[in-house]
């Protein structure tokens, strides 16, 4: 049986070649030592940089986690650099591997738009919909993938009361790429763009409210 992907998809060899060429740059961008971030976020970045490869979904997901927190703390230049570097990643047809890269691109595109950074939005625009007929299903656009950890009803929140602070902060920050992707795909009647924007702001404020995840103090 042939291991080649369907027509139009990149080959695994092409993905590996891209990974080999770009991985050193990704590792460099994941050096957050010069950024004012919580200690745990620096740890996330170190973990993501270790043996990074585009062929491993877990490593892409680790980078996506760092991108979430770069958005939380307004480190947009680093966020945009990661999104621009990852955007041309070949899609082999394996959605499990490609989805984290897509979320990073959507996060970069969304926040570049919020910052009126036309250069970044123009560069990322061609990679918003890969493959060309990609679109989020109605349930996704209706918010079914949002966790909204900080807005849980009291009885539901009680189930997570014993979880550490970093768990709550991570789950909350994890909504940002989902919200960005919903926005890129136009939102929905229940989640129009204005509501998505408001939820992004609420989510960032919620992460800042967790002990140890406060925004860095000014000079």
PLY file of the C-alpha trace (Angstrom):
ply
format ascii 1.0
element vertex 219
property float x
property float y
property float z
element edge 218
property int vertex1
property int vertex2
end_header
0.00 0.00 0.00
1.39 3.40 -0.94
2.37 5.76 1.88
2.02 8.78 -0.37
-0.69 11.29 0.59
-3.62 12.14 -1.64
-3.02 14.51 -4.52
-2.58 18.09 -3.32
-1.08 17.17 0.05
2.59 17.51 0.87
4.64 14.39 1.41
6.01 13.37 4.79
9.48 13.88 3.33
8.62 17.49 2.48
7.36 18.06 6.01
10.53 16.59 7.50
12.69 18.74 5.22
10.77 21.86 6.27
11.09 20.87 9.90
14.84 20.32 9.64
15.28 23.71 7.99
13.07 25.74 10.34
13.40 23.96 13.72
16.55 25.88 14.73
14.74 29.19 14.16
11.74 27.99 16.18
14.05 26.96 19.03
15.66 30.41 18.95
12.27 32.12 19.07
11.33 29.94 22.04
14.20 31.41 24.05
12.05 33.65 26.23
14.77 34.54 28.71
14.63 38.19 27.64
10.85 38.48 28.00
8.93 39.48 31.12
6.89 36.32 31.59
5.94 34.17 34.59
8.46 31.50 35.52
6.16 28.69 34.46
5.76 30.17 30.97
9.53 30.21 30.60
9.43 26.53 31.54
6.81 25.85 28.87
9.04 27.53 26.29
12.10 25.50 27.28
10.10 22.29 27.03
8.72 23.23 23.62
12.19 24.08 22.28
13.66 20.75 23.35
13.89 18.42 20.32
11.32 20.46 18.42
9.97 18.90 15.23
7.03 19.70 12.97
6.39 15.97 12.63
5.37 15.61 16.29
1.96 16.89 17.32
2.99 17.11 20.97
5.81 19.54 20.15
3.52 21.72 18.04
1.00 21.76 20.87
3.73 22.85 23.27
4.57 25.78 20.99
0.87 26.64 20.79
0.80 26.79 24.60
3.66 29.28 24.58
1.87 31.34 21.93
-1.21 31.51 24.15
0.81 33.10 26.94
2.67 35.42 24.59
-0.76 36.77 23.71
-1.74 37.02 27.38
1.30 39.17 28.17
1.31 41.23 25.00
4.57 39.85 23.62
3.25 40.32 20.13
6.50 40.59 18.20
7.58 37.16 19.41
4.09 35.77 18.81
4.06 37.15 15.26
7.55 35.83 14.56
6.52 32.32 15.60
3.32 32.47 13.56
5.14 33.74 10.46
7.83 31.08 10.78
5.34 28.25 11.22
2.79 29.41 8.64
4.39 27.76 5.58
4.49 24.33 7.25
3.46 21.74 4.63
0.12 20.02 5.26
0.36 16.27 4.67
-3.35 15.71 5.23
-2.76 14.75 8.87
-5.07 17.14 10.73
-3.84 15.99 14.13
-0.36 17.26 13.33
-1.43 20.36 11.40
-4.12 21.72 13.74
-1.70 23.26 16.32
0.13 25.06 13.51
-3.20 26.34 12.19
-4.16 27.63 15.64
-0.84 29.46 15.91
-1.40 31.09 12.52
-4.94 32.10 13.47
-3.74 33.50 16.80
-1.04 35.51 15.07
-3.47 36.78 12.45
-6.08 37.76 15.04
-3.74 39.67 17.31
-1.97 41.31 14.37
-5.39 42.57 13.32
-6.05 43.86 16.83
-2.72 45.67 16.72
-3.39 47.02 13.22
-0.20 45.33 12.05
-0.94 45.18 8.34
2.42 43.65 7.43
1.81 40.59 9.59
-1.84 40.15 8.58
-0.82 40.36 4.93
1.88 37.74 5.40
-0.34 35.34 7.34
-3.49 35.84 5.26
-2.63 33.18 2.63
-2.24 30.57 5.38
-5.56 31.13 7.18
-7.36 28.44 5.22
-5.24 25.36 4.56
-6.46 23.40 2.69
-8.25 26.02 0.60
-11.70 24.68 1.50
-10.99 24.62 5.25
-13.69 26.05 7.49
-14.68 25.54 11.10
-17.90 23.56 11.60
-20.96 25.28 13.10
-20.40 23.78 16.55
-16.88 25.15 16.72
-18.09 28.61 15.72
-20.83 28.34 18.34
-18.15 28.05 21.04
-18.29 24.31 21.70
-14.49 24.12 22.03
-14.26 26.92 24.59
-13.53 25.87 28.17
-14.33 29.20 29.89
-12.68 27.91 33.04
-13.07 31.17 34.95
-16.79 31.33 34.22
-17.83 27.88 35.40
-20.93 27.54 37.54
-20.08 27.05 41.24
-20.96 23.35 41.29
-18.82 22.72 38.20
-15.96 24.88 39.45
-15.89 22.86 42.68
-14.73 19.81 40.69
-11.50 21.67 39.88
-10.96 23.34 43.26
-8.01 21.10 44.14
-6.21 21.68 40.83
-3.10 23.90 40.97
-3.20 27.51 39.85
-1.11 26.79 36.75
-3.77 24.33 35.59
-6.50 26.97 35.73
-4.28 29.58 34.07
-3.36 27.17 31.29
-6.92 26.07 30.60
-8.07 29.69 30.52
-5.25 30.81 28.22
-6.04 27.85 25.98
-9.27 29.53 24.93
-7.39 32.31 23.13
-6.41 30.33 19.99
-9.94 28.95 19.79
-11.42 32.43 20.01
-8.93 33.66 17.42
-9.87 30.82 15.07
-13.58 31.52 15.57
-12.89 35.16 14.68
-10.85 34.27 11.58
-13.76 32.12 10.39
-16.29 34.89 10.87
-17.87 33.93 14.20
-21.53 32.97 14.44
-24.90 34.29 15.53
-24.17 33.25 19.13
-20.54 34.35 18.96
-20.39 37.45 16.72
-17.02 39.11 16.30
-17.73 41.73 18.95
-18.48 39.07 21.55
-15.32 37.19 20.61
-13.26 40.36 21.08
-14.83 40.96 24.47
-14.20 37.36 25.54
-10.54 37.64 24.52
-10.16 40.65 26.82
-11.98 38.85 29.66
-9.84 35.76 29.21
-6.59 37.71 29.37
-7.79 39.53 32.49
-8.76 36.21 34.06
-5.30 34.73 33.49
-3.69 37.84 34.98
-5.83 37.34 38.09
-4.32 33.93 38.90
-1.61 34.01 41.55
1.78 33.84 39.91
0.40 34.89 36.53
0.01 38.61 37.20
1.23 40.90 34.43
4.82 42.07 34.90
5.28 45.18 36.95
6.14 48.36 35.08
9.59 49.99 35.27
0 1
1 2
2 3
3 4
4 5
5 6
6 7
7 8
8 9
9 10
10 11
11 12
12 13
13 14
14 15
15 16
16 17
17 18
18 19
19 20
20 21
21 22
22 23
23 24
24 25
25 26
26 27
27 28
28 29
29 30
30 31
31 32
32 33
33 34
34 35
35 36
36 37
37 38
38 39
39 40
40 41
41 42
42 43
43 44
44 45
45 46
46 47
47 48
48 49
49 50
50 51
51 52
52 53
53 54
54 55
55 56
56 57
57 58
58 59
59 60
60 61
61 62
62 63
63 64
64 65
65 66
66 67
67 68
68 69
69 70
70 71
71 72
72 73
73 74
74 75
75 76
76 77
77 78
78 79
79 80
80 81
81 82
82 83
83 84
84 85
85 86
86 87
87 88
88 89
89 90
90 91
91 92
92 93
93 94
94 95
95 96
96 97
97 98
98 99
99 100
100 101
101 102
102 103
103 104
104 105
105 106
106 107
107 108
108 109
109 110
110 111
111 112
112 113
113 114
114 115
115 116
116 117
117 118
118 119
119 120
120 121
121 122
122 123
123 124
124 125
125 126
126 127
127 128
128 129
129 130
130 131
131 132
132 133
133 134
134 135
135 136
136 137
137 138
138 139
139 140
140 141
141 142
142 143
143 144
144 145
145 146
146 147
147 148
148 149
149 150
150 151
151 152
152 153
153 154
154 155
155 156
156 157
157 158
158 159
159 160
160 161
161 162
162 163
163 164
164 165
165 166
166 167
167 168
168 169
169 170
170 171
171 172
172 173
173 174
174 175
175 176
176 177
177 178
178 179
179 180
180 181
181 182
182 183
183 184
184 185
185 186
186 187
187 188
188 189
189 190
190 191
191 192
192 193
193 194
194 195
195 196
196 197
197 198
198 199
199 200
200 201
201 202
202 203
203 204
204 205
205 206
206 207
207 208
208 209
209 210
210 211
211 212
212 213
213 214
214 215
215 216
216 217
217 218
